[in-house]
Amino acid sequence: MAEKSKILVIGATGYIGKFLVEAAAKLGHQTFALVRETAVSDPVKGKLIESFKASGVTIIHGDLHDHESLVKAVKQVDVVISAIAFQHVLDQSKILDAIEEAGNVKRFIPSEFGTDVDRTHAVEPAKTKLAEKAKVRRAIEAHGIPYTYIITGCFAGYFLPTLAQPRGTAPPREKVIILGDGTPKAVYNCEQDIATYTIKTVDDPRSVNKTLYIMPRRSVYSFNDLVGLWEKKIDKVLEKIYVPEEQVLKQIEEAAAPQNLMLSIFHSVFIKGDQTNFEIEPCFGHEASQLYPDVKYTTVDEYLDQFV
């Protein structure tokens, strides 16, 4: 067995970053987490950093905007995973500069974790935000840095606890709002599974310069089928309010930020079906559960049980 790659996670204390750090350590990789010095004194992030240390993770103090600290961190590892926030994706150019200077990285996984930005029909303002991710992809390719793009669909922890209902705090029990006609299919993946599949790719030659689509069969649902599954669980038929596409587009135009961004993402996912309206070809990607059948993932059905 070849020695497992050393992994650096940038954005380690963020929403998906913490799951990536935990999965890397759990799967036996020497794991490094880049954190700002100020994060240690933050009550929530400080506690998270302590849990990382308890798992054997090496904490490196550094900053995306401090080139020297970034190069120093990158030189210690084989694989760099970026989990920086959506609004800062263009700052990944600084990571690319550090990787190029360090000269030792054999894989870079940029902050994607959503819809495939090269296969989307998003309207503004999501269109511009997704184009920023595409710009990062082109820069990675231009630099000649080996990469894997991770496409996750929807984070289960974000969408399923409310069935994506506006201002919802729990899954609906009386009525449900459905954007469009509810037939396009979307993907819902548990965050721990996303992290596990991501870490599985780092030493896998099959995933070099490819896109990994995390789309296991029992994570893919149309909104109508998702509602039907929930109705079966609570033994109740919900009142369904369908919002036509024209109305959704009007709402996007009239909404203020960040609501307009979220609505435009919902339009892409639930009306345009951007997560599932293409075939995965071996020339550009693989489906995760086919590549790693040993991973026991949490199905949508199992995930919803906790809310019944």
C-alpha positions in Angstrom: 0.0 0.0 0.0 1.3 3.4 -0.9 1.4 6.0 1.8 -1.7 8.1 2.1 -1.4 11.7 0.9 -1.0 14.5 3.4 -4.1 16.9 3.1 -4.4 20.6 3.8 -8.0 22.0 4.2 -8.3 25.7 3.7 -11.6 27.1 5.1 -11.4 24.3 7.7 -13.8 25.9 10.2 -16.5 26.7 7.6 -19.7 24.8 6.9 -18.4 22.0 4.7 -14.7 22.5 5.8 -15.2 21.0 9.2 -16.6 17.8 7.7 -13.7 17.5 5.2 -11.2 17.8 8.1 -12.9 15.2 10.1 -13.2 12.8 7.1 -9.6 13.2 6.2 -8.4 12.4 9.7 -10.9 9.5 10.1 -9.7 8.0 6.8 -6.1 7.9 8.0 -4.6 10.9 6.2 -2.1 13.2 8.0 -4.4 16.2 8.0 -3.6 19.9 8.3 -6.2 22.7 8.9 -5.3 26.3 7.9 -7.0 28.6 10.4 -6.6 32.3 11.2 -5.1 33.1 14.6 -8.3 35.0 15.5 -10.4 31.8 15.0 -8.9 30.3 18.2 -10.5 32.9 20.4 -13.9 32.6 18.6 -16.2 30.5 21.0 -17.6 28.3 18.3 -14.5 28.0 16.0 -12.2 27.6 19.0 -14.1 24.6 20.2 -14.0 23.1 16.7 -10.2 23.6 16.5 -9.8 21.8 19.8 -11.8 18.9 18.4 -9.6 18.9 15.4 -6.5 18.6 17.6 -8.1 15.8 19.5 -8.4 13.9 16.2 -4.7 14.3 15.5 -5.1 17.2 13.1 -2.2 19.7 12.8 -3.4 23.3 13.1 -1.5 25.8 10.9 -2.0 29.5 11.6 -2.2 31.3 8.3 -4.3 33.4 6.1 -5.5 33.4 2.5 -4.2 36.9 2.1 -0.7 36.1 3.6 1.2 34.6 0.7 4.1 33.5 2.8 2.0 31.6 5.3 0.1 30.0 2.5 3.2 28.8 0.7 4.6 27.5 4.0 1.4 25.5 4.7 1.1 24.1 1.1 4.8 22.9 1.2 3.9 20.5 4.0 1.2 18.5 2.1 0.4 16.6 -1.1 -3.2 17.6 -1.6 -4.9 21.0 -1.0 -8.7 21.2 -0.5 -10.4 24.6 -0.6 -13.6 25.0 1.3 -13.7 28.7 1.4 -17.1 30.5 1.4 -19.1 31.1 -1.8 -18.6 34.8 -1.7 -14.8 34.5 -1.7 -14.3 31.9 -4.5 -12.2 34.3 -6.6 -9.7 34.6 -3.7 -8.6 31.0 -4.7 -6.3 32.6 -7.2 -4.0 33.2 -4.1 -4.1 29.5 -3.4 -3.1 28.7 -7.0 -0.2 31.2 -6.8 1.0 29.4 -3.5 0.6 26.0 -5.1 2.6 27.1 -8.1 5.4 28.5 -6.0 5.5 25.5 -3.6 5.7 23.1 -6.6 4.9 19.9 -4.6 1.1 19.6 -4.8 -0.2 16.6 -6.6 -3.9 17.5 -6.4 -6.1 20.6 -5.8 -9.8 20.4 -5.0 -11.3 23.8 -5.3 -14.4 25.1 -3.4 -17.2 23.8 -5.6 -19.6 21.6 -3.6 -22.8 22.5 -5.4 -24.0 22.5 -9.0 -21.7 21.9 -12.0 -20.8 25.4 -13.0 -20.0 24.3 -16.6 -23.5 22.8 -17.0 -25.9 25.3 -15.6 -28.8 27.5 -16.8 -28.8 29.9 -13.9 -30.2 33.4 -14.1 -28.8 36.4 -12.3 -27.5 36.9 -9.7 -26.5 33.2 -9.4 -25.3 33.3 -13.0 -22.5 35.7 -12.1 -21.5 33.8 -8.9 -21.3 30.5 -10.7 -19.3 32.1 -13.5 -16.7 33.0 -10.8 -16.3 29.3 -9.9 -16.0 28.6 -13.7 -13.3 31.3 -13.9 -11.4 29.5 -11.0 -11.6 26.2 -13.0 -10.1 27.8 -16.1 -7.3 29.3 -14.0 -6.5 25.8 -12.5 -6.4 24.3 -15.9 -4.3 27.1 -17.3 -1.8 26.6 -14.4 -1.7 22.9 -15.2 -2.4 21.9 -11.6 -3.9 18.4 -11.3 -7.5 18.8 -9.9 -10.7 17.1 -9.0 -14.0 19.1 -9.1 -16.6 17.9 -6.5 -20.2 18.3 -7.4 -22.5 17.6 -4.5 -26.0 18.8 -5.4 -27.8 20.2 -2.3 -26.4 19.9 1.2 -29.0 17.7 3.0 -28.5 19.7 6.2 -29.4 22.9 4.5 -32.4 21.8 2.4 -34.1 18.8 3.9 -34.9 20.0 7.5 -37.4 22.5 6.0 -37.9 20.9 2.5 -36.5 24.2 1.2 -39.6 26.1 2.5 -39.2 29.9 2.8 -38.7 30.9 6.4 -39.3 27.3 7.4 -37.9 25.9 10.7 -39.2 22.3 10.2 -40.5 20.2 7.4 -44.1 21.3 6.4 -47.1 19.6 7.9 -50.0 21.6 6.4 -49.0 23.1 3.1 -45.9 23.0 0.9 -44.6 25.5 -1.7 -43.2 23.9 -4.9 -41.3 26.0 -7.5 -42.3 25.2 -11.1 -44.1 21.9 -11.7 -42.0 19.8 -9.2 -40.8 17.3 -11.8 -37.1 18.2 -12.4 -34.8 16.1 -10.2 -32.3 17.4 -7.7 -29.7 15.7 -5.5 -29.6 15.8 -1.7 -26.4 14.6 0.0 -25.5 14.3 3.7 -22.5 16.5 4.5 -20.5 13.7 6.1 -21.0 11.6 3.0 -19.9 14.5 0.8 -16.7 14.7 2.8 -16.0 11.0 2.7 -16.4 10.8 -1.1 -14.2 13.9 -1.5 -11.4 12.4 0.6 -11.7 9.1 -1.3 -10.6 10.9 -4.5 -7.3 12.3 -3.3 -5.2 9.2 -4.0 -7.4 7.8 -6.8 -5.8 8.2 -10.2 -9.2 7.7 -11.8 -10.3 11.1 -10.5 -7.3 13.2 -11.7 -8.5 16.1 -13.9 -12.1 14.8 -13.6 -15.3 15.8 -12.0 -16.8 13.7 -9.3 -20.6 13.8 -9.2 -22.0 12.7 -5.9 -25.4 11.4 -7.2 -26.2 8.0 -5.6 -29.5 6.7 -6.7 -31.3 7.1 -3.4 -30.2 10.8 -3.1 -31.9 11.9 -6.3 -35.6 13.1 -6.1 -38.0 15.3 -7.9 -39.6 17.8 -5.6 -43.0 16.1 -6.1 -41.4 12.7 -5.1 -39.7 14.3 -2.1 -43.0 15.7 -0.9 -44.7 12.3 -1.5 -42.0 10.6 0.6 -42.5 13.1 3.4 -46.3 12.7 3.2 -45.9 8.9 3.6 -43.8 9.4 6.6 -46.2 11.7 8.4 -49.3 9.9 7.0 -50.8 13.1 5.8 -51.5 14.8 2.4 -50.2 18.3 2.2 -51.8 21.2 0.4 -49.5 21.9 -2.6 -48.9 25.5 -3.8 -47.2 25.5 -7.2 -45.3 28.7 -8.2 -45.0 29.1 -12.0 -41.5 29.9 -13.4 -42.6 33.4 -14.5 -43.6 34.2 -11.0 -40.3 32.9 -9.6 -38.4 35.1 -12.1 -40.4 38.1 -11.0 -39.7 37.3 -7.3 -35.9 37.1 -8.1 -36.0 40.5 -9.8 -37.9 42.1 -6.9 -36.0 40.5 -4.0 -33.1 42.2 -2.2 -29.7 40.5 -1.6 -29.1 37.8 -0.5 -32.7 36.5 -1.0 -32.4 37.1 -4.8 -29.3 34.9 -4.9 -31.0 32.1 -3.1 -34.1 32.3 -5.2 -32.0 32.2 -8.4 -30.2 29.1 -7.1 -33.6 27.5 -6.4 -34.7 28.4 -9.9 -31.6 26.7 -11.4 -32.0 23.5 -9.2 -35.8 23.1 -8.9 -37.1 24.5 -12.2 -34.2 24.1 -14.7 -33.1 20.8 -13.2 -29.5 21.8 -13.5 -28.2 19.1 -11.1 -29.5 16.2 -13.2 -30.2 17.3 -16.8 -27.1 15.9 -18.4 -25.4 12.5 -18.8 -22.1 11.9 -16.9 -19.5 10.9 -19.6 -16.3 9.0 -18.6 -14.3 11.6 -20.6 -15.1 14.3 -18.0 -16.4 12.7 -14.8 -17.5 9.8 -12.6 -20.5 9.2 -10.3 -19.2 8.8 -6.7 -21.3 5.8 -5.5 -20.2 3.8 -8.6 -16.6 4.7 -8.1 -16.7 4.0 -4.4 -19.4 1.4 -3.8 -18.0 0.6 -0.3 -19.2 4.0 1.1 -22.4 3.5 3.1 -24.2 6.8 2.4 -27.3 8.2 4.1 -30.3 8.1 1.8 -32.9 10.9 1.7 -35.4 8.5 3.1 -33.2 7.7 6.1 -32.3 11.4 6.6 -36.0 12.5 6.8 -36.7 10.0 9.6 -35.2 12.3 12.2 -37.9 14.9 11.6 -41.0 12.6 11.8 
